Structure formats: C-alpha cells, structure tokens
Amino acid sequence: MIYKNRRAPVEIEGLITLKRRLARDHPVQKDITKRLYNMKAGYSGERQYDRYISEFKPSYPHAILHDVCLKQDDIYFQMDSLLVTPSKIIISEVKNLAEKIIVKTKPLQFIKERQNGERVPFRSPVTELDRKIHLLRLWLKCRRIDIPIEGIVVFAYNNELQFEEKPPVDLIFTYEIAAHLRNVAMEREILNRQTIHKLANEMVSAHRPFNPFPLAERYSLQPGDIIPGVFCPSCNQLTMRWMQRRWKCLNCDQIGKKEHQQAVREWCFIQKNTITNREFRSFTLLNSRHTAKLLLAGIPQLQKIGKSKGSFYKIY
C-alpha cells in the first residue's frame, strides 16, 4: 500500500520563476538552466520508478513511501523510495543517468563515460545509501524499532553497466524493481500489519520537505538583478498593471483580480518568506500603499505581524 506519493519538487517551480525574472544574459542563467535540467531529469526518473513499483503487490502487509525526508540528530536525510515489510526495510536510491556507468572497487568509485569517451566520476550512490541506512536506523532506534535495513540503486535509463567486481549492493533498472522485490526473501516477522501501518503514518507525519529557498541567496543575487512586475497568465509576460481595481495586461488585455498572489509566491521563492508593504509595491509595480494593504490582506497564505510602519507579512 502506498502511504506517501511523490510530488514534483517545488524547487523546479522556483527555478523557472527565477529564470524568467532575470535578464537573458545574466551570468547565473547557465547555472540555473543546468540545475533545472537535472531536477526535471531526476523527477522524471523517479516517476518512472513509481510506475514500475506499482506492479509490486505482495501478499504480506507492507508500506511504500516515496520521497521521504526525515530528521535525526539535527541531520536531514531524504530517501527516494522506501519499502517497509514485516522482516526488513528497503531503501531505493533512484538515479537518472543516460551515460555508460563504470563501477570500480577498492576503492569503490562510480564513473560516467560519455559518448565522446570522456570519463567523469560522480558521487557514489552506495555511499549515499550507507548514510541514509545509518540515519534511518538511528531514527527507528529512537522509536524502539530494530529491523534490518537494505539498500538498492535503481537506474532509470537502460544504461550499460560495467563492473570490476560485484558491488556491495544490488544495482538494477527501474523496469526490474517489481520483479526484484518479489524475489526478496521474507524471513521472520518483526513488524505486524498494525505496526507497519503505524510506522508508515509516523514517517508521513515526520516528513519535512527540503526547502531550497530563497534562491537569491544561493546564487548571490542582488535586488536589482530581479525583474519586477506581475506575470500575465495568458501571454506569460510581466505586463500586468493594477488599473480600476483589477489587473490588466498591457500586452494582451487579459483581466484578473488575483494575479498578485502568484507574484507573492514568486517573491518567497526568490527573496524571503516575509514581505512588507513597500517590498510588495516595488515587486508588483504598485503605486498606492492603501491598495497594496488591501491586496495583501486578501491573500490567505499571509499573516500580518506587527502594526503601523514596522508591520510585515509572513508567507506560509
């Protein structure tokens, strides 16, 4: 049973927002484009994994959780997918790499070989799994649960894999995941149906999604780098202006009343999770402090803190 489905990383929306609010020739555009490509590719591979694991329907009680981020000893650890069974827990580390993969041992090393023959080492997914297994074991210990934890590396592409020796964990392709899990031996029962259900729900409650914002801080951007304005939902241009108690696009004449709410969401992605009346006016190209106050008061995701000139709004 699936207890937690996967959602598209909100960072993708944030990166798209930032990309279109920067000049096309801005120095960080290439970095943003690369990060956005990797994020989309990773999510695509994970979604492919999700489709194949949906074929896994064992007779024993189990729980499947996708994209779980837990906290242990002030350390966050994210698991692409998690399978809880009566006798063990299995963590899947999903990789979406199109190149030929060479796995070397002693020391363990993963290398991508590109079509031009260039070889580029990348961070070992086995090392990542070891870290997550260790932290999950500690997290479970705090809840008085002692159960074996295993890990597998799953490749979304049908890569050519070359091994010097057998790797310490199983490396498979996404289309093999259901068959692989069906062949996993179920030994003595440690968790019964009720305990699995309780544990899965506790993991869902404890899940804390990674917060990559604000992006301006990550890319060392200044306020002047960000292009202000309100996007038109029709022509996708920063051409909405507040006229006669409504937003009107100067480009295509689209009319609306809530477009500023998306602008506040974009502010949160780029700058910070608070906004003042002055910042709101500057970001949306509004002139009236009174109009800004009314518009901000009508946004459900905002909480006003303070009074008079020192007040600001917190974005939830």
C-alpha positions as CSV (number, residue, x, y, z in Angstrom):
1,M,0.0,0.0,0.0
2,I,1.3,3.5,-0.9
3,Y,1.3,5.8,2.1
4,K,3.0,8.7,0.5
5,N,3.0,9.7,-3.2
6,R,5.7,11.7,-4.9
7,R,5.2,15.3,-5.8
8,A,7.2,17.4,-8.2
9,P,9.9,19.3,-6.3
10,V,8.8,22.8,-5.6
11,E,12.4,23.9,-6.5
12,I,11.5,23.3,-10.1
13,E,8.8,25.9,-10.0
14,G,11.1,28.2,-8.1
15,L,13.9,27.8,-10.7
16,I,11.5,28.5,-13.5
17,T,10.3,31.6,-11.7
18,L,13.9,32.9,-11.1
19,K,15.0,32.1,-14.7
20,R,12.3,34.3,-16.2
21,R,12.8,37.1,-13.8
22,L,16.5,37.5,-14.7
23,A,17.9,39.1,-17.8
24,R,18.6,36.5,-20.5
25,D,22.3,37.3,-20.5
26,H,22.6,37.2,-16.7
27,P,25.8,35.3,-15.6
28,V,23.8,32.7,-13.5
29,Q,21.4,31.8,-16.2
30,K,23.6,28.8,-17.3
31,D,23.8,27.5,-13.7
32,I,20.0,27.8,-13.3
33,T,19.4,26.0,-16.6
34,K,21.7,23.2,-15.7
35,R,20.1,22.8,-12.2
36,L,16.6,22.9,-13.7
37,Y,17.5,20.2,-16.3
38,N,19.0,17.9,-13.6
39,M,15.9,18.5,-11.3
40,K,13.5,17.6,-14.1
41,A,15.5,14.6,-15.2
42,G,15.7,13.3,-11.6
43,Y,12.0,13.7,-11.1
44,S,11.3,12.0,-14.4
45,G,13.4,9.0,-13.4
46,E,11.7,8.8,-10.0
47,R,8.2,8.9,-11.6
48,Q,9.3,6.1,-13.9
49,Y,10.3,4.1,-10.8
50,D,6.9,4.8,-9.3
51,R,5.1,3.4,-12.3
52,Y,7.0,0.2,-12.2
53,I,6.8,-0.4,-8.5
54,S,3.0,0.0,-8.7
55,E,3.1,-3.6,-10.2
56,F,4.5,-4.8,-6.9
57,K,1.6,-6.3,-5.0
58,P,2.8,-8.8,-2.4
59,S,0.6,-10.9,-0.2
60,Y,2.2,-9.8,3.0
61,P,1.5,-6.4,4.7
62,H,3.7,-3.6,3.5
63,A,4.0,0.2,3.1
64,I,5.5,2.1,0.2
65,L,6.6,5.7,0.7
66,H,8.0,8.0,-2.0
67,D,10.3,10.9,-1.3
68,V,10.6,10.9,2.4
69,C,12.8,13.4,4.3
70,L,13.3,12.7,8.0
71,K,15.4,14.4,10.7
72,Q,17.7,12.7,13.1
73,D,20.2,14.4,15.5
74,D,19.5,17.7,13.6
75,I,20.5,16.0,10.3
76,Y,18.0,15.8,7.4
77,F,18.1,12.7,5.2
78,Q,16.0,12.2,2.1
79,M,15.1,8.8,0.7
80,D,13.8,8.4,-2.9
81,S,11.6,5.5,-2.0
82,L,11.1,3.3,1.0
83,L,9.5,-0.2,1.3
84,V,8.5,-1.4,4.8
85,T,7.9,-5.1,5.1
86,P,7.4,-7.4,8.1
87,S,11.0,-8.5,8.1
88,K,13.1,-5.6,6.7
89,I,13.0,-2.1,5.2
90,I,14.4,-1.4,1.7
91,I,15.6,2.0,0.6
92,S,15.7,2.7,-3.1
93,E,18.2,5.3,-4.4
94,V,17.0,6.3,-7.9
95,K,19.5,7.6,-10.5
96,N,18.6,9.1,-13.9
97,L,21.8,8.9,-15.8
98,A,22.0,8.3,-19.6
99,E,25.7,7.6,-19.8
100,K,27.6,4.3,-19.6
101,I,28.2,3.6,-15.9
102,I,31.5,2.0,-14.8
103,V,31.7,0.7,-11.2
104,K,35.2,0.3,-9.8
105,T,36.1,-1.2,-6.5
106,K,38.9,-0.9,-4.0
107,P,38.1,2.0,-3.6
108,L,34.5,2.0,-4.7
109,Q,34.0,4.5,-7.5
110,F,31.3,5.3,-9.9
111,I,32.2,6.8,-13.3
112,K,30.1,8.2,-16.2
113,E,31.5,7.5,-19.6
114,R,30.1,9.9,-22.2
115,Q,29.7,9.2,-25.9
116,N,33.0,11.1,-26.7
117,G,34.8,8.7,-24.3
118,E,35.3,11.3,-21.6
119,R,35.0,9.8,-18.1
120,V,33.6,11.8,-15.2
121,P,33.4,10.4,-11.6
122,F,30.3,11.1,-9.6
123,R,29.3,10.7,-6.0
124,S,28.8,7.1,-5.1
125,P,25.1,6.2,-4.6
126,V,26.3,3.3,-2.4
127,T,27.9,5.9,0.0
128,E,24.7,7.9,-0.1
129,L,22.7,4.7,0.8
130,D,25.1,3.9,3.7
131,R,24.5,7.3,5.2
132,K,20.7,7.0,4.9
133,I,20.6,3.5,6.3
134,H,22.7,4.7,9.2
135,L,20.4,7.7,10.0
136,L,17.2,5.7,9.5
137,R,18.5,3.0,11.9
138,L,19.1,5.7,14.5
139,W,15.6,7.2,13.8
140,L,14.0,3.9,14.3
141,K,16.0,3.1,17.4
142,C,14.5,6.3,19.0
143,R,11.2,4.6,18.4
144,R,12.4,1.2,19.8
145,I,12.2,-0.5,16.4
146,D,15.1,-2.8,15.5
147,I,14.8,-4.2,11.9
148,P,17.3,-4.9,9.1
149,I,17.6,-2.2,6.5
150,E,18.8,-2.8,3.0
151,G,19.5,-0.5,0.0
152,I,19.3,-0.8,-3.7
153,V,20.4,1.5,-6.5
154,V,17.9,1.9,-9.3
155,F,18.8,3.4,-12.7
156,A,16.0,5.0,-14.7
157,Y,17.9,4.6,-18.0
158,N,18.9,1.2,-19.5
159,N,22.5,2.1,-19.0
160,E,25.4,-0.1,-20.0
161,L,26.8,-1.2,-16.7
162,Q,30.4,-2.3,-16.3
163,F,31.6,-3.9,-13.1
164,E,35.2,-4.7,-11.9
165,E,33.7,-6.8,-9.1
166,K,30.2,-7.3,-7.7
167,P,29.2,-4.1,-6.0
168,P,28.2,-4.2,-2.3
169,V,24.5,-3.5,-3.1
170,D,22.2,-4.5,-5.9
171,L,22.2,-2.2,-9.0
172,I,19.1,-2.7,-11.2
173,F,17.0,-0.8,-13.7
174,T,13.6,0.7,-13.0
175,Y,11.7,-1.9,-15.1
176,E,13.2,-4.6,-12.8
177,I,12.1,-3.2,-9.5
178,A,8.8,-5.2,-9.1
179,A,10.4,-8.5,-10.0
180,H,13.4,-7.7,-7.8
181,L,11.3,-7.0,-4.8
182,R,9.1,-10.1,-5.4
183,N,12.3,-12.2,-5.1
184,V,13.4,-10.6,-1.8
185,A,13.1,-13.3,0.9
186,M,10.8,-12.6,3.8
187,E,12.3,-14.1,6.9
188,R,11.0,-13.8,10.5
189,E,8.2,-11.3,11.1
190,I,9.4,-8.3,13.1
191,L,6.6,-5.9,12.2
192,N,3.0,-7.0,12.0
193,R,0.3,-5.2,9.9
194,Q,-0.7,-2.8,12.6
195,T,2.9,-1.8,13.4
196,I,3.7,-1.3,9.7
197,H,0.7,0.9,9.4
198,K,1.6,2.9,12.5
199,L,5.2,3.3,11.4
200,A,4.3,4.4,7.9
201,N,1.9,7.1,9.2
202,E,4.5,8.3,11.7
203,M,7.0,8.7,8.8
204,V,4.5,10.7,6.8
205,S,3.9,12.9,9.8
206,A,7.6,13.4,10.4
207,H,8.4,14.1,6.8
208,R,10.0,17.5,6.3
209,P,10.4,18.5,2.7
210,F,13.7,20.2,1.7
211,N,13.4,23.9,1.5
212,P,15.8,25.3,-1.2
213,F,14.7,28.9,-0.8
214,P,15.5,31.7,-1.1
215,L,17.2,31.3,-4.4
216,A,18.6,34.8,-4.5
217,E,20.9,33.8,-1.5
218,R,22.1,30.6,-3.3
219,Y,23.0,32.5,-6.5
220,S,24.3,35.6,-4.7
221,L,21.8,37.9,-6.4
222,Q,21.1,41.5,-5.6
223,P,17.6,43.0,-5.5
224,G,18.4,44.9,-8.7
225,D,19.0,41.7,-10.6
226,I,15.4,40.6,-10.2
227,I,12.9,42.0,-12.8
228,P,9.8,43.2,-11.0
229,G,6.2,43.0,-12.2
230,V,3.2,40.7,-12.3
231,F,3.0,37.9,-14.9
232,C,0.0,37.7,-17.2
233,P,-1.4,34.1,-17.1
234,S,-2.4,34.4,-20.7
235,C,0.7,35.7,-22.5
236,N,3.2,34.9,-19.7
237,Q,4.7,38.4,-19.8
238,L,5.5,40.8,-16.9
239,T,2.9,43.2,-18.2
240,M,0.0,43.1,-15.7
241,R,-0.8,46.5,-14.1
242,W,-3.3,47.4,-11.5
243,M,-6.0,49.6,-13.1
244,Q,-9.5,50.4,-12.0
245,R,-9.4,47.8,-9.2
246,R,-8.2,45.0,-11.3
247,W,-5.1,43.6,-13.0
248,K,-4.9,44.3,-16.8
249,C,-2.3,43.1,-19.2
250,L,-0.8,45.8,-21.3
251,N,0.2,43.3,-23.9
252,C,-3.0,41.2,-24.5
253,D,-5.7,42.9,-22.4
254,Q,-6.1,39.9,-20.1
255,I,-8.0,40.9,-16.9
256,G,-7.9,39.4,-13.4
257,K,-8.0,40.1,-9.7
258,K,-5.7,37.6,-8.1
259,E,-2.5,37.6,-10.2
260,H,-0.6,39.4,-7.3
261,Q,-1.0,36.2,-5.2
262,Q,1.3,34.3,-7.6
263,A,3.7,37.3,-7.5
264,V,3.9,36.9,-3.7
265,R,4.6,33.2,-4.1
266,E,7.4,34.0,-6.5
267,W,8.8,36.6,-4.1
268,C,9.0,33.8,-1.5
269,F,10.9,31.6,-3.9
270,I,13.5,34.3,-4.7
271,Q,13.8,36.6,-1.8
272,K,12.4,35.5,1.6
273,N,9.3,34.3,3.3
274,T,8.3,37.7,4.6
275,I,7.2,40.8,2.7
276,T,6.5,44.4,3.6
277,N,4.0,46.8,2.0
278,R,6.9,48.6,0.4
279,E,8.5,45.5,-0.9
280,F,5.2,44.3,-2.3
281,R,4.7,47.6,-4.1
282,S,8.2,47.6,-5.5
283,F,7.9,43.9,-6.7
284,T,4.4,44.3,-8.3
285,L,4.9,47.9,-9.6
286,L,2.1,49.2,-7.5
287,N,1.9,52.9,-6.5
288,S,-0.7,53.0,-3.8
289,R,0.2,51.9,-0.3
290,H,-3.5,51.7,0.5
291,T,-4.2,49.4,-2.5
292,A,-1.2,47.2,-1.5
293,K,-2.5,46.9,2.0
294,L,-5.9,45.7,0.7
295,L,-4.4,43.2,-1.7
296,L,-2.1,41.8,0.9
297,A,-4.9,41.5,3.4
298,G,-6.9,39.4,0.9
299,I,-4.1,36.7,0.5
300,P,-5.0,33.6,2.7
301,Q,-1.4,32.5,2.8
302,L,-0.2,35.7,4.6
303,Q,-0.2,36.5,8.3
304,K,0.3,40.1,9.3
305,I,2.8,40.7,12.0
306,G,3.2,44.0,13.9
307,K,1.4,47.3,13.4
308,S,2.0,50.6,11.7
309,K,5.2,51.1,9.6
310,G,7.0,48.2,11.3
311,S,4.5,45.6,10.2
312,F,5.2,42.9,7.7
313,Y,3.6,39.8,6.3
314,K,4.8,36.2,6.8
315,I,4.2,33.8,3.9
316,Y,3.0,30.3,4.7
